[in-house]
Amino acid sequence: MSTANLAIIGVMLLVGVASALGLYRAGGKSQKADRDDQDVKDAQGALDRASAMTEAEADKPATESDILARLNRGNA
């Protein structure tokens, strides 16, 4: 093999390794983005559950003692 052929093969190998490395890193970034998206969905779900619990607490009928306490404080 001549020097030119060896140089061409070397460049081709270098390009192949660089491409493989680029694809590997891109795949890692994609997985990280997927995990981040899942974390956002989990946080939104927790917020929705907390909001629903707060609404349920606010919609709960007041007891007689609660109403009297609010009237005494002037918050009724």
BELUR-V920395 format. One line per field, one symbol per residue. phi: phi as a letter, one per 40 degrees, with the letter a starting at -180 (. if undefined). burial: # if it has 9 or more other ideal C-beta (glycine too) atoms within 8 Angstrom, else .. Layout:
# BELUR-V920395
phi: ???
burial: ???
This chain:
# BELUR-V920395
phi: .ccccccccccccccccccccccccccccccccccccccccccccccccccccccccccccccccccccccccgbc
burial: .....#............................................................#..#......
